[in-house]
Amino acid sequence: MAERLSPRDARRAALAAQGFAGPRPASAGPERIRRTMQTLKVLQIDSVNVFERSHYLPFFARLGPYEKRRLDRLVLEAGAPYLEYWAHEAAFVPREDLGLYAFRMERYRARYGERLVEQAPLVRMLLDTLAAEGPRAASEIDHERNVRSGPWWGWSDVKRTLETLFAAGEVVTAGRKGFERRYALPEQVLEVPPAPVPKADAVRELVRRAAVAHGVAALADLADYHRLRSDDTAVAVRELEEAGELVPVEVEGWMRGSRPLPAWRHVDAVVPQRIRAAAVLSPFDPVVWQRDRLLRMFGFHYRISIYTPAEQREHGYYVLPVLVDDRLVGRVDLKSDRKAGVLLVQAAWLEAGAGPGVVAERLAPVLASAAAWQGLTAIQVVPRGDLAPALTAALP
């Protein structure tokens, strides 16, 4: 018989698994940052920089202010212990984990093999250039076809081909220049290339990691963490359940039609008596990134608005959910006006049932800390949204 969990217990287990159970450290040194990376498993990348680049924000949410250069050393510098691959979208993963994605690289090789054959002279030139000159960003390669045009974000043929080679595992990343990927031959970055892990073993390990990172999860949640097929995930879940690593649970309110939605708790997941947290969450934070889970877990309907025409945006442009303890209680549209030295709260909204005074009181110190972390000297709240008046009053 499945273990029964309340919605509150499921939320608390999920937040504890994501690193929100303990008190914030007085300071966040390299070891804290490294441990947080291990908690997240994968760190999604996004280029939007209106408030702060997304990969920096999960650490601020869990640790408070920290030196971003310490994270840069882990993920952006040449020779860093983490590099990029298509894990959950584009993401930083430990370099030794590349072998877990060999089955995905094989799939990309099959999908794009014809394109690589058609582009054989360009492929050869790119590989020869990297071999002769070392890691390079696409913009650093001199070629007549390195001209931005057409679809794929206006990528040139050079950039598009490098991205295809990257997906197929023929090249790897070697940090970034500015925020542009640098590409390299595997032997230039990996002292010992990780051995390819057979697909079934890789999927099982990735599902195990997703279960640890989620604490409590449905099948779709476990599949989404590393963007796996549902049927492959189901096989891995059955094997992990038989091994005693996953415990079947029923969460009150989690339904599939008229029946409880099958879910699992990782055997080591803890359910704290309470979560004491206050944070703003990136649109690409693992707590947030799967919208169906977010609605099921927190009753929070959320969509990224950065790709929505301005006149159709309901809550703003770069909207971040507001976490207070074990609930999502609001959302704020943030922008760092670096020239003026001001953190702009372009809109602030409450969730149903949340008290504006309590939310503003808990959110105001988070925003003050965020402004200081960004090197900004003031906060300006635009009078848009039902939380804006209370937030204005709560800020110094």
Secondary structure, DSSP 8 states (H G I E B T S, - for coil): --EEE-HHHHHHHHHHHTT-SS---SS--HHHHHHHHHHHSSEE-----SSS-GGGHHHHHHH-S--HHHHHHHHTSTT-SEEEEESSSEEEEEGGGGGGGHHHHHHHHHHHHHHHHHTHHHHHHHHHHHHHH-SEEGGG---TT----SHHHH--HHHHHHHHHHHTTSSEEEEEETTEEEEE-HHHH-SS------HHHHHHHHHHHHHHHHSEEEHHHHHHHTT--HHHHHHHHHHHHHTTSEEEEEETT-EETTEE--EEEETT----S----EEE--TTSTTTS-HHHHHHHH-------TTS-GGG-SS-SSEEEEEETTEEEEEEEEEEETTTTEEEEEEEEE-TT--HHHHHHHHHHHHHHHHHHTT--EEEE-S-STTHHHHHHH--
